């Protein structure tokens, strides 16, 4: 995949005008680059400034370094994390999340309802009990959501009557039902009861709503999914060095430069990918770009251990040097270790998505 990315980036960079087809080649290159990232069309930038959920920003920073390169490959379950904000704008504790942006081929691994718990109001006065029962129901019939037949219990938990912060409830099966049958998505209902089972009005525990509270506290659904896109190798260690390299020039250099390249031993060179330069900065939140690196140089006989040759490359080098067979070239300088990167971006519906892409950064080079 990395070789395809490097070629596409070379085509996508603005270059000197050619007699014909420069614009169409650039458009085709950017289209192919979108395919590498699993996106059909570039999402439009949000109409107004939109702050991504802090949970998604924190998750990105935990998984990746500043350039988006994966630093901890074992954190994510699957390769995609999607966040959805509540669409009901209701004062009641009913929530609806529109999941139309979830692709049919995505496997739902885990679904979590994130609710921000508000500090109890001083006017509520002292409580006889220290705990209450908070329950999450899947609404089966929106005409009778409060009836036993119109709801299905998904999760239930005892909460202290004191405190504030995020509460997370697992609702995986309900989301799987919704993605299989979109019409079954009638939303969620949250209830608060005493330990004896009687409803509390007003609720002893209240959660932030979409209508009355800051966006940073709005109810949110978080999905951990896998779209089945996997590379040939996965990162096994932290990426060595996270700083972005200076911008690298076009891959199509003068003949003299290419000749000098062949005289240099196989090694890794910087290759900066700037999302603003290719017109993607409006919808990509992080990173602003990354260093893909590329491999360049010769693999002369005899191949030393510093060139990290495979046994096959060593044999090929010997056959080439001794001219034992016609048409056998010297081994090629290619990546022999690849790392994944992560993008945090807005999708078509302005939901924030974290996606991990395998085999996007050349970690080291060798003669193969």
N, C-alpha and C positions, 0 to 999 in steps of 0.2 A: 504493500500500500504506500510506503514512504516514497518509493521511486515515482509513483504516479503523482503524489502530492508535489514533489519537487518539479516535475515537468509542468504541472498545472500552474504552479507559482511563477515559473519562468515565463509562461505564456501570458499570465494575468498582469504582470508588471507593465506599466506604460513603457513603450519603446519607441524608437524612431519610426515614423510613418513608413509603411511599405506600400508598394504600388496597389495592392488590393487585399482585402480580407483581414486587415489588422483588427478592426472592430469586431468582426464576427468571430475571429479566433479568440479574442479576449472574452467575448460573451460565452463562447462554448467552453473555454477553460474554466470560467467562474461557475458555470453550470455543473461541470464535472466535479469541481471542488466542493460544491454543495452536496453532491451525491456521496462524496467521501465522508462528509459529516452527517449523512443520513437525512438531509433536508431537501425537499422538493423545490421550494421557492424561498428566497430570503424573507423572513417575517418583517413586517413594517415596524419601524421604531414606535414606541408608545406615543400616543397623541399628546400626552402631558408627561411632565417629569414624574417618574414612578420609582419609588424606593423599593428594592427587592426585599422580601422577608429576611429578617436578621438570621433566622434559622438556616436559610439557604446559603447566605453569605458565610456563616460560621462553618457550615458543612463543607463548602468549597475550600475554605482556608485550612480545614482539618485534613482534607483529602489531598490537596495539591499545594505546590509552592506558588510563588507570585507569577510565574510564567505558565501556570496551569499544569505543569508536569506532575504526575502522580508521585506522591512521596509516601503514601501508605496505601498499598493496593488491597488491603484486607478489610477496609472499613465499609465500603459500599456493598450492599446486597444487590447484585445485578449491575447494570451499567447506566441506569437512568433513574433520576429522582425528579419527580414532578410535584409542584405545589399549586394548589387551587384555593382561591379565596371564596368565602360564602357569597352567594348571589341573592339571598332573600331580602336583605336589608330590613329584617323584621325585629321588633323589640322583644318578641317571644323567643324562646330557646328552640327554634326550628331553623335548620340549616340546609342549604341546597348547594351542591357543587356540580358544575357542568364539566363533564369529562370527555367532550367531543374531540379533544386534541390527542387523546390516548390512541395510539395506532392499534389496529386489529392484531398485529403480530406481537404486540408487547405482552409479556407474561407478568401478571400482577403477583409480586412476591409478598409484599407487606403494604398495608394501608393503615395510616394513622390519622386520627382526628386530634388536632391541636387546638385547645381552648385556653384562653388567658383568663385566669381566675382573678377577680377584682377583690380589693380589700373590703372586708365587711363594713357596712355603714355604721357610724357611731350611733345613729338614731335607732338602730335595730335593738339596742339594749342588751342586757345579759341573757345568755341562753341557758336553758335547763340542761341541755346535753352538749357534749363537746364534739360530736361527730354527726354527719348526715350521710345518706345514701344517694350517690349520683349515678344515674343510669342513662345509657345511650340506646335509643331504639331506631331501627330502620322502619320508616313509614311505608306500609304496604298499600294503604288506601288513604289518599289525601283528603277524601271527603269525611273520613272518620278516623283521624290520626290518633285520637285519645282512647279509642276502644281497643280492647285486647285483640280483636280480630284485625284491626288496622295497623298493628305494629308488631315488630319482632325484636326481642332483646338481643343486643350485640355485646354490650360490656356494662359492668357495674362495679362501683368502688366506694369504699368508705373514705370520706374526706373530713379533715378537721375543720371546725367552723372558723378557725383563725388561719391567716396566711394569704399569700398572693403569689401569682406566677403561672407558668404554663403547666397544664395537665394534658397528658397524652393517652388516648384510648385506641386500642387496636380494633379495626373494623374491616379486616381484610375480606371476609366472605361477602359482605354487602357490596363492596366495590367490585368484586369479581362478578357478582350478579348484574350490577349496573353496566359493566363493560360488555357483557354477553347480550343483554337486552336493555337498550338505552331507555325504553319506555318504562322500565321498572324503577327508575331512579325518581322516587318521590321525596327524597330528602331524609333528614335525620331529626329526631326529637330528643331533647335532653330534659330529664326530670330530676327534681331534688325532693327527697322524702326524709322523714324522721326515721330513727332506728326502728320505730314501731310500724313503719310502712305508710303513715299518713302523709299526704302532700303538704309541703310548707309554702305558705303564701303570705307575704312575699318569701321567695326562696332564701334559705339561710346562706347559701353559696350562690353567687352570681358570676356569670362569665361575660367578657366583653362581646359586644355585638358589632355587626358590620355597619349599622346605621349610626350608632352613637359614640363610637370610639375611634382612636387613631389607627391608621392602617397597620402600624406595627403590632397591634394587639387583636386584629381581626381574626375570627375563626378561620382555620386553615386545614385543608386536607393534604396530606403528604403521601405520595405513592412511590414505592421502591419497585422498579420494574426492570425487565431485561428484554431487549429487542432482538436478541439472537445474533447480533453483529459481533463477531469475535475475530481477532487477528490470529496470526500463526504463533505468536509468543506473548507472554505476559511479563510485566516487570517483576523482578524478584528482589530488588534492592532500591534504596533511595537513589534518586538521580544525582550524579556527581556535579554539583555546582548549579545554582539556580538563577544566576544573573543573565540578563538578556544581552546577547552579543551585538556589536555594531552591525548595521545593515550590510548585508552582503550584496555584491553586484550581480548583474545578469549572469546566467550560466553560459551564455554564448559569448565568450571573450575572444580577443584576437587570436590568430593562429599561433603567434609567438608565445602568448600566455598559456595556451593549451599544450604547447610543446614543453614548456617549463614544468607544467603540471605532471607530465609523464615522467620527468626526471626526478620528481619528488617522491619519497616513499609513501605508501598508502597511509593516510591519516584522516582524522576528522576535522572538518572546517565549519565555521558558523554559517547558518542560513536563517536569517530573520524573517518571520512571518508576521506582518503588520496588518491587523484586521481593519484599521482605519484606511490604510493604503488601498485595500481591495474593496472598500465600501461597505464593510460589515459592522462598523463601530456603533451604529445606531441601535442594534438589537443584541449585540454581545456585551454582557456586563463585565465579565472577567474571563480570561486575562485580556489585555489590550493587544497582545501578540505573544509569540513564543519563539524560541530558538529550536528549529527542527534539526539543524546540523545536516551535513551531507559528507559523503566519503569521496575522496579524490586522491589520486596518486598511482604510482606504479607498483607492480608486484614482481620485481626482478629476481632472477635466479642468482644465488640460492635464497630461498625464503627463510628468513630468521624467525625465531619465536616471537619477536616483537611485532611481527606482521600477523600473528594469530591465524596461521594458515590451517585449513583442514587437511587431512591426509590426502584427499582427492586433489586439492590445490597443489600440494607438494609434488605429487606424481605428475600432474599436468605441467607444472613448471619444469620438471626434469625432461619430460618428453618434448616440450617446446624448445628448451635450451639445446638439446642434443639433436633436434630436427629428426626425430625418429618416426614422425608421422606428419604428413602434409595437412595443412589447414587447422592445426591445433594452436590456439592463441595462448598467451600467458594468462594466468588467473586474473580475476577482476577485483578491484577494491570496492567492497560493499559493506553495508552495516551488518554486524554480527550480533548486536544486542540492540533491542528496541524498547522504548518506554511509551507508556500511554500518556495522553493529556486529558484535561477536563475543561469543558466550557460551561459557563453559567450564562444563560441567555433568556430573553423573552420570546415565547412562541407566538403564533398567530393570534391567540386570544389574550395576550399579555400576561399569561402565566409564566412563572419563573421555573426554568428547567436546568438541572445539573446533569450533564451527560459525559461519560467517559469513553474515549476512543483509543483503541489499541494500536500499537505499532506506528506511532506518529513522530517519534524523536529517535534519531540515531544515537545510541548510547556509546558505541564504540565501533571501530572499523577493522576489517580484516581482509585477507586475501582468500577468495573462494573460487 
